[in-house]
Amino acid sequence: MAARATFQSIKSVVPLLDRILVQRFKPETKTTSGILLPTSVTKNPLPEATVIAVGPGARDKDGKLLPMGVQAGDRVLLPGWGGNSIKLGDEEYFLFKDSEVLAKIKE
């Protein structure tokens, strides 16, 4: 279930602890040759996303701050499902824990 957006910009959402805010890449609805793809092919979320914002990190049992594995602007690989969705207009964003990120994509 998506959270109700009561803010004007996604930049006003600041993740807490070890959470990250991401925007998944949208699946292509048309091939390069112009063929339209059916919604059954494009309804599954893509595993790639761009990190919009990160929290400060979680604390270990001794109270030391554990660093985050990603930073804003990184491209990451996520599980196919999960995360908490936030809708702002037509755009959808997700909150994941840092530990749920499968990989960082380097170009």
Helices and strands as residue ranges (DSSP letters): G 10-12, E 19-24, H 39-42, E 48-54, E 75-77, E 84-88, E 91-97, G 98-100, E 103-105
